[in-house]
């Protein structure tokens, strides 16, 4: 049984990702991406946000459709997941390690 004084200030937040080659998302500093998926026809990402009052920073991602050319530096980017929306199959990578 948990009580209010034992509750973390961390939360899991959902972010919508535009289906484009290199989307940028404003996320709180320290947010850790957990997974991606499709919800109601949108590409979404869930992240653990340790401090909901933290300032935001721009985070950069790759959304690569199956069969499309890939950036030369993709092997340095953490893979987040694959999402299918209609006929689109996208593979999502976090550019955080590249920058």
N, CA, C and O atoms as a GROMACS GRO file, in nm:
protein
  396
    1UNK      N    1   0.084  -0.118   0.000
    1UNK     CA    2   0.000   0.000   0.000
    1UNK      C    3   0.088   0.124   0.000
    1UNK      O    4   0.181   0.135   0.080
    2UNK      N    5   0.059   0.216  -0.090
    2UNK     CA    6   0.141   0.336  -0.097
    2UNK      C    7   0.067   0.454  -0.034
    2UNK      O    8  -0.056   0.460  -0.036
    3UNK      N    9   0.144   0.544   0.019
    3UNK     CA   10   0.086   0.665   0.075
    3UNK      C   11   0.140   0.784  -0.002
    3UNK      O   12   0.236   0.771  -0.078
    4UNK      N   13   0.079   0.900   0.018
    4UNK     CA   14   0.116   1.019  -0.058
    4UNK      C   15   0.263   1.056  -0.039
    4UNK      O   16   0.327   1.103  -0.134
    5UNK      N   17   0.318   1.036   0.079
    5UNK     CA   18   0.457   1.076   0.101
    5UNK      C   19   0.557   0.981   0.035
    5UNK      O   20   0.674   1.015   0.025
    6UNK      N   21   0.514   0.865  -0.010
    6UNK     CA   22   0.601   0.771  -0.079
    6UNK      C   23   0.592   0.783  -0.231
    6UNK      O   24   0.664   0.713  -0.302
    7UNK      N   25   0.506   0.868  -0.281
    7UNK     CA   26   0.484   0.879  -0.425
    7UNK      C   27   0.595   0.960  -0.491
    7UNK      O   28   0.637   1.064  -0.440
    8UNK      N   29   0.642   0.912  -0.604
    8UNK     CA   30   0.744   0.980  -0.682
    8UNK      C   31   0.681   1.097  -0.756
    8UNK      O   32   0.561   1.096  -0.785
    9UNK      N   33   0.762   1.196  -0.787
    9UNK     CA   34   0.714   1.307  -0.869
    9UNK      C   35   0.725   1.274  -1.017
    9UNK      O   36   0.680   1.351  -1.102
   10UNK      N   37   0.785   1.162  -1.048
   10UNK     CA   38   0.800   1.120  -1.187
   10UNK      C   39   0.665   1.080  -1.245
   10UNK      O   40   0.576   1.034  -1.174
   11UNK      N   41   0.652   1.098  -1.375
   11UNK     CA   42   0.530   1.061  -1.446
   11UNK      C   43   0.569   1.003  -1.581
   11UNK      O   44   0.680   1.025  -1.629
   12UNK      N   45   0.478   0.928  -1.641
   12UNK     CA   46   0.496   0.884  -1.780
   12UNK      C   47   0.407   0.972  -1.865
   12UNK      O   48   0.286   0.979  -1.846
   13UNK      N   49   0.470   1.040  -1.959
   13UNK     CA   50   0.398   1.131  -2.049
   13UNK      C   51   0.401   1.074  -2.190
   13UNK      O   52   0.490   0.999  -2.228
   14UNK      N   53   0.298   1.114  -2.267
   14UNK     CA   54   0.287   1.074  -2.407
   14UNK      C   55   0.316   1.196  -2.495
   14UNK      O   56   0.271   1.307  -2.466
   15UNK      N   57   0.391   1.172  -2.602
   15UNK     CA   58   0.425   1.276  -2.698
   15UNK      C   59   0.386   1.228  -2.838
   15UNK      O   60   0.410   1.112  -2.872
   16UNK      N   61   0.326   1.316  -2.917
   16UNK     CA   62   0.293   1.283  -3.055
   16UNK      C   63   0.414   1.318  -3.142
   16UNK      O   64   0.471   1.427  -3.131
   17UNK      N   65   0.453   1.224  -3.229
   17UNK     CA   66   0.567   1.243  -3.318
   17UNK      C   67   0.515   1.265  -3.460
   17UNK      O   68   0.442   1.181  -3.512
   18UNK      N   69   0.551   1.376  -3.523
   18UNK     CA   70   0.512   1.394  -3.663
   18UNK      C   71   0.579   1.288  -3.751
   18UNK      O   72   0.695   1.253  -3.728
   19UNK      N   73   0.507   1.238  -3.848
   19UNK     CA   74   0.566   1.139  -3.940
   19UNK      C   75   0.641   1.217  -4.047
   19UNK      O   76   0.588   1.250  -4.153
   20UNK      N   77   0.767   1.245  -4.014
   20UNK     CA   78   0.859   1.312  -4.104
   20UNK      C   79   0.998   1.255  -4.077
   20UNK      O   80   1.018   1.187  -3.977
   21UNK      N   81   1.092   1.282  -4.165
   21UNK     CA   82   1.224   1.218  -4.156
   21UNK      C   83   1.297   1.245  -4.025
   21UNK      O   84   1.352   1.153  -3.964
   22UNK      N   85   1.298   1.370  -3.980
   22UNK     CA   86   1.373   1.407  -3.860
   22UNK      C   87   1.291   1.500  -3.771
   22UNK      O   88   1.318   1.620  -3.765
   23UNK      N   89   1.190   1.446  -3.704
   23UNK     CA   90   1.108   1.532  -3.618
   23UNK      C   91   1.184   1.578  -3.493
   23UNK      O   92   1.274   1.511  -3.444
   24UNK      N   93   1.144   1.694  -3.445
   24UNK     CA   94   1.196   1.751  -3.321
   24UNK      C   95   1.081   1.761  -3.222
   24UNK      O   96   0.973   1.810  -3.257
   25UNK      N   97   1.104   1.716  -3.100
   25UNK     CA   98   1.001   1.716  -2.996
   25UNK      C   99   1.055   1.792  -2.875
   25UNK      O  100   1.168   1.767  -2.832
   26UNK      N  101   0.976   1.883  -2.820
   26UNK     CA  102   1.012   1.948  -2.694
   26UNK      C  103   0.975   1.854  -2.580
   26UNK      O  104   0.859   1.816  -2.565
   27UNK      N  105   1.076   1.816  -2.501
   27UNK     CA  106   1.056   1.723  -2.390
   27UNK      C  107   1.125   1.779  -2.266
   27UNK      O  108   1.224   1.851  -2.278
   28UNK      N  109   1.075   1.747  -2.147
   28UNK     CA  110   1.144   1.792  -2.026
   28UNK      C  111   1.285   1.734  -2.019
   28UNK      O  112   1.308   1.620  -2.058
   29UNK      N  113   1.378   1.814  -1.968
   29UNK     CA  114   1.516   1.768  -1.949
   29UNK      C  115   1.514   1.644  -1.859
   29UNK      O  116   1.446   1.642  -1.756
   30UNK      N  117   1.588   1.543  -1.898
   30UNK     CA  118   1.595   1.419  -1.820
   30UNK      C  119   1.493   1.314  -1.859
   30UNK      O  120   1.495   1.204  -1.804
   31UNK      N  121   1.403   1.346  -1.954
   31UNK     CA  122   1.302   1.248  -1.996
   31UNK      C  123   1.371   1.129  -2.062
   31UNK      O  124   1.465   1.146  -2.139
   32UNK      N  125   1.322   1.009  -2.031
   32UNK     CA  126   1.379   0.886  -2.087
   32UNK      C  127   1.272   0.816  -2.170
   32UNK      O  128   1.168   0.776  -2.117
   33UNK      N  129   1.297   0.802  -2.299
   33UNK     CA  130   1.202   0.738  -2.389
   33UNK      C  131   1.185   0.592  -2.350
   33UNK      O  132   1.283   0.520  -2.330
   34UNK      N  133   1.059   0.550  -2.339
   34UNK     CA  134   1.028   0.412  -2.302
   34UNK      C  135   0.987   0.328  -2.422
   34UNK      O  136   1.035   0.216  -2.440
   35UNK      N  137   0.897   0.382  -2.505
   35UNK     CA  138   0.848   0.306  -2.620
   35UNK      C  139   0.775   0.398  -2.717
   35UNK      O  140   0.747   0.514  -2.686
   36UNK      N  141   0.745   0.344  -2.834
   36UNK     CA  142   0.664   0.413  -2.935
   36UNK      C  143   0.551   0.320  -2.976
   36UNK      O  144   0.558   0.199  -2.956
   37UNK      N  145   0.448   0.380  -3.032
   37UNK     CA  146   0.335   0.300  -3.078
   37UNK      C  147   0.243   0.384  -3.164
   37UNK      O  148   0.268   0.502  -3.189
   38UNK      N  149   0.136   0.321  -3.208
   38UNK     CA  150   0.032   0.390  -3.284
   38UNK      C  151  -0.090   0.402  -3.194
   38UNK      O  152  -0.129   0.306  -3.128
   39UNK      N  153  -0.151   0.520  -3.193
   39UNK     CA  154  -0.272   0.541  -3.116
   39UNK      C  155  -0.364   0.634  -3.194
   39UNK      O  156  -0.327   0.748  -3.223
   40UNK      N  157  -0.481   0.586  -3.228
   40UNK     CA  158  -0.580   0.663  -3.303
   40UNK      C  159  -0.523   0.720  -3.433
   40UNK      O  160  -0.558   0.831  -3.472
   41UNK      N  161  -0.436   0.644  -3.499
   41UNK     CA  162  -0.380   0.687  -3.626
   41UNK      C  163  -0.259   0.778  -3.615
   41UNK      O  164  -0.209   0.826  -3.717
   42UNK      N  165  -0.212   0.803  -3.495
   42UNK     CA  166  -0.096   0.889  -3.474
   42UNK      C  167   0.024   0.807  -3.424
   42UNK      O  168   0.007   0.704  -3.359
   43UNK      N  169   0.143   0.855  -3.456
   43UNK     CA  170   0.265   0.799  -3.403
   43UNK      C  171   0.290   0.866  -3.269
   43UNK      O  172   0.302   0.989  -3.262
   44UNK      N  173   0.298   0.787  -3.163
   44UNK     CA  174   0.317   0.843  -3.030
   44UNK      C  175   0.434   0.777  -2.959
   44UNK      O  176   0.475   0.666  -2.992
   45UNK      N  177   0.487   0.848  -2.861
   45UNK     CA  178   0.600   0.800  -2.784
   45UNK      C  179   0.568   0.825  -2.636
   45UNK      O  180   0.511   0.928  -2.600
   46UNK      N  181   0.605   0.727  -2.553
   46UNK     CA  182   0.589   0.742  -2.409
   46UNK      C  183   0.727   0.757  -2.347
   46UNK      O  184   0.822   0.688  -2.385
   47UNK      N  185   0.738   0.849  -2.251
   47UNK     CA  186   0.866   0.874  -2.186
   47UNK      C  187   0.845   0.890  -2.036
   47UNK      O  188   0.744   0.943  -1.991
   48UNK      N  189   0.943   0.844  -1.960
   48UNK     CA  190   0.946   0.864  -1.817
   48UNK      C  191   1.003   1.003  -1.792
   48UNK      O  192   1.116   1.033  -1.831
   49UNK      N  193   0.924   1.086  -1.727
   49UNK     CA  194   0.964   1.224  -1.697
   49UNK      C  195   0.989   1.232  -1.547
   49UNK      O  196   0.894   1.233  -1.469
   50UNK      N  197   1.116   1.236  -1.505
   50UNK     CA  198   1.146   1.233  -1.362
   50UNK      C  199   1.106   1.359  -1.288
   50UNK      O  200   1.079   1.355  -1.168
   51UNK      N  201   1.103   1.472  -1.359
   51UNK     CA  202   1.067   1.598  -1.295
   51UNK      C  203   0.974   1.674  -1.388
   51UNK      O  204   1.020   1.734  -1.486
   52UNK      N  205   0.846   1.673  -1.359
   52UNK     CA  206   0.748   1.736  -1.447
   52UNK      C  207   0.762   1.888  -1.451
   52UNK      O  208   0.703   1.953  -1.538
   53UNK      N  209   0.837   1.945  -1.359
   53UNK     CA  210   0.860   2.089  -1.358
   53UNK      C  211   0.989   2.129  -1.426
   53UNK      O  212   1.024   2.247  -1.428
   54UNK      N  213   1.061   2.034  -1.483
   54UNK     CA  214   1.189   2.062  -1.547
   54UNK      C  215   1.169   2.146  -1.672
   54UNK      O  216   1.065   2.137  -1.737
   55UNK      N  217   1.268   2.228  -1.707
   55UNK     CA  218   1.260   2.299  -1.834
   55UNK      C  219   1.263   2.200  -1.950
   55UNK      O  220   1.303   2.084  -1.932
   56UNK      N  221   1.221   2.244  -2.066
   56UNK     CA  222   1.219   2.154  -2.181
   56UNK      C  223   1.343   2.175  -2.268
   56UNK      O  224   1.409   2.279  -2.262
   57UNK      N  225   1.372   2.074  -2.347
   57UNK     CA  226   1.480   2.079  -2.445
   57UNK      C  227   1.429   2.015  -2.573
   57UNK      O  228   1.338   1.932  -2.571
   58UNK      N  229   1.489   2.055  -2.684
   58UNK     CA  230   1.454   1.993  -2.811
   58UNK      C  231   1.523   1.858  -2.821
   58UNK      O  232   1.644   1.847  -2.800
   59UNK      N  233   1.444   1.755  -2.853
   59UNK     CA  234   1.499   1.621  -2.876
   59UNK      C  235   1.475   1.587  -3.023
   59UNK      O  236   1.369   1.618  -3.078
   60UNK      N  237   1.573   1.525  -3.084
   60UNK     CA  238   1.568   1.497  -3.228
   60UNK      C  239   1.564   1.346  -3.250
   60UNK      O  240   1.632   1.268  -3.182
   61UNK      N  241   1.482   1.306  -3.347
   61UNK     CA  242   1.460   1.165  -3.376
   61UNK      C  243   1.469   1.142  -3.526
   61UNK      O  244   1.456   1.235  -3.606
   62UNK      N  245   1.490   1.018  -3.564
   62UNK     CA  246   1.476   0.974  -3.703
   62UNK      C  247   1.350   0.888  -3.711
   62UNK      O  248   1.328   0.803  -3.625
   63UNK      N  249   1.269   0.909  -3.814
   63UNK     CA  250   1.156   0.820  -3.847
   63UNK      C  251   1.187   0.769  -3.987
   63UNK      O  252   1.179   0.843  -4.085
   64UNK      N  253   1.223   0.642  -3.995
   64UNK     CA  254   1.268   0.585  -4.122
   64UNK      C  255   1.168   0.481  -4.169
   64UNK      O  256   1.146   0.380  -4.102
   65UNK      N  257   1.108   0.506  -4.284
   65UNK     CA  258   1.015   0.410  -4.341
   65UNK      C  259   1.090   0.289  -4.396
   65UNK      O  260   1.202   0.301  -4.445
   66UNK      N  261   1.026   0.173  -4.386
   66UNK     CA  262   1.088   0.050  -4.440
   66UNK      C  263   1.123   0.070  -4.587
   66UNK      O  264   1.040   0.117  -4.666
   67UNK      N  265   1.246   0.034  -4.622
   67UNK     CA  266   1.292   0.044  -4.760
   67UNK      C  267   1.350   0.179  -4.797
   67UNK      O  268   1.406   0.194  -4.905
   68UNK      N  269   1.339   0.277  -4.709
   68UNK     CA  270   1.393   0.411  -4.738
   68UNK      C  271   1.541   0.418  -4.703
   68UNK      O  272   1.590   0.340  -4.621
   69UNK      N  273   1.613   0.512  -4.765
   69UNK     CA  274   1.754   0.529  -4.731
   69UNK      C  275   1.768   0.567  -4.584
   69UNK      O  276   1.680   0.631  -4.526
   70UNK      N  277   1.880   0.526  -4.523
   70UNK     CA  278   1.902   0.558  -4.383
   70UNK      C  279   2.022   0.651  -4.369
   70UNK      O  280   2.113   0.648  -4.451
   71UNK      N  281   2.022   0.735  -4.265
   71UNK     CA  282   2.136   0.826  -4.244
   71UNK      C  283   2.264   0.747  -4.216
   71UNK      O  284   2.259   0.637  -4.160
   72UNK      N  285   2.376   0.803  -4.256
   72UNK     CA  286   2.506   0.736  -4.240
   72UNK      C  287   2.537   0.708  -4.094
   72UNK      O  288   2.609   0.613  -4.064
   73UNK      N  289   2.486   0.790  -4.001
   73UNK     CA  290   2.522   0.779  -3.859
   73UNK      C  291   2.419   0.702  -3.775
   73UNK      O  292   2.423   0.711  -3.652
   74UNK      N  293   2.330   0.630  -3.837
   74UNK     CA  294   2.221   0.564  -3.765
   74UNK      C  295   2.271   0.462  -3.663
   74UNK      O  296   2.205   0.439  -3.562
   75UNK      N  297   2.385   0.400  -3.688
   75UNK     CA  298   2.433   0.297  -3.595
   75UNK      C  299   2.469   0.355  -3.458
   75UNK      O  300   2.480   0.280  -3.361
   76UNK      N  301   2.486   0.485  -3.448
   76UNK     CA  302   2.515   0.550  -3.320
   76UNK      C  303   2.388   0.592  -3.245
   76UNK      O  304   2.395   0.639  -3.132
   77UNK      N  305   2.274   0.575  -3.308
   77UNK     CA  306   2.147   0.620  -3.250
   77UNK      C  307   2.072   0.504  -3.185
   77UNK      O  308   2.055   0.399  -3.247
   78UNK      N  309   2.027   0.522  -3.062
   78UNK     CA  310   1.948   0.416  -2.998
   78UNK      C  311   1.817   0.391  -3.073
   78UNK      O  312   1.745   0.485  -3.106
   79UNK      N  313   1.787   0.264  -3.099
   79UNK     CA  314   1.662   0.225  -3.162
   79UNK      C  315   1.553   0.225  -3.056
   79UNK      O  316   1.571   0.168  -2.948
   80UNK      N  317   1.440   0.289  -3.087
   80UNK     CA  318   1.328   0.296  -2.992
   80UNK      C  319   1.223   0.191  -3.023
   80UNK      O  320   1.174   0.123  -2.932
   81UNK      N  321   1.186   0.177  -3.151
   81UNK     CA  322   1.085   0.078  -3.186
   81UNK      C  323   1.034   0.096  -3.327
   81UNK      O  324   1.070   0.190  -3.398
   82UNK      N  325   0.948   0.003  -3.367
   82UNK     CA  326   0.885   0.004  -3.499
   82UNK      C  327   0.735   0.021  -3.480
   82UNK      O  328   0.675  -0.039  -3.391
   83UNK      N  329   0.675   0.104  -3.565
   83UNK     CA  330   0.533   0.134  -3.556
   83UNK      C  331   0.468   0.117  -3.693
   83UNK      O  332   0.525   0.157  -3.795
   84UNK      N  333   0.350   0.057  -3.694
   84UNK     CA  334   0.271   0.044  -3.817
   84UNK      C  335   0.146   0.128  -3.804
   84UNK      O  336   0.068   0.112  -3.710
   85UNK      N  337   0.128   0.218  -3.900
   85UNK     CA  338   0.008   0.302  -3.905
   85UNK      C  339  -0.044   0.294  -4.047
   85UNK      O  340   0.016   0.348  -4.139
   86UNK      N  341  -0.156   0.225  -4.065
   86UNK     CA  342  -0.207   0.203  -4.200
   86UNK      C  343  -0.104   0.125  -4.279
   86UNK      O  344  -0.059   0.020  -4.234
   87UNK      N  345  -0.065   0.175  -4.396
   87UNK     CA  346   0.037   0.110  -4.477
   87UNK      C  347   0.178   0.155  -4.446
   87UNK      O  348   0.274   0.104  -4.505
   88UNK      N  349   0.194   0.249  -4.354
   88UNK     CA  350   0.326   0.300  -4.318
   88UNK      C  351   0.387   0.216  -4.208
   88UNK      O  352   0.322   0.186  -4.108
   89UNK      N  353   0.514   0.176  -4.226
   89UNK     CA  354   0.590   0.109  -4.122
   89UNK      C  355   0.714   0.194  -4.098
   89UNK      O  356   0.799   0.208  -4.185
   90UNK      N  357   0.722   0.253  -3.978
   90UNK     CA  358   0.832   0.342  -3.944
   90UNK      C  359   0.917   0.287  -3.832
   90UNK      O  360   0.867   0.225  -3.738
   91UNK      N  361   1.045   0.311  -3.843
   91UNK     CA  362   1.144   0.266  -3.743
   91UNK      C  363   1.200   0.392  -3.678
   91UNK      O  364   1.254   0.479  -3.747
   92UNK      N  365   1.187   0.401  -3.546
   92UNK     CA  366   1.218   0.525  -3.475
   92UNK      C  367   1.351   0.512  -3.401
   92UNK      O  368   1.374   0.415  -3.329
   93UNK      N  369   1.438   0.612  -3.422
   93UNK     CA  370   1.569   0.617  -3.357
   93UNK      C  371   1.583   0.751  -3.287
   93UNK      O  372   1.537   0.854  -3.337
   94UNK      N  373   1.647   0.750  -3.172
   94UNK     CA  374   1.676   0.872  -3.095
   94UNK      C  375   1.811   0.925  -3.141
   94UNK      O  376   1.911   0.853  -3.137
   95UNK      N  377   1.815   1.051  -3.183
   95UNK     CA  378   1.941   1.110  -3.229
   95UNK      C  379   2.028   1.158  -3.113
   95UNK      O  380   2.137   1.211  -3.136
   96UNK      N  381   1.984   1.142  -2.991
   96UNK     CA  382   2.053   1.197  -2.874
   96UNK      C  383   2.201   1.159  -2.869
   96UNK      O  384   2.283   1.242  -2.830
   97UNK      N  385   2.237   1.038  -2.908
   97UNK     CA  386   2.377   0.994  -2.901
   97UNK      C  387   2.462   1.053  -3.013
   97UNK      O  388   2.584   1.053  -3.004
   98UNK      N  389   2.398   1.104  -3.119
   98UNK     CA  390   2.469   1.155  -3.235
   98UNK      C  391   2.519   1.297  -3.210
   98UNK      O  392   2.628   1.334  -3.253
   99UNK      N  393   2.440   1.375  -3.141
   99UNK     CA  394   2.467   1.518  -3.126
   99UNK      C  395   2.583   1.547  -3.035
   99UNK      O  396   2.618   1.663  -3.013
   0.00000   0.00000   0.00000
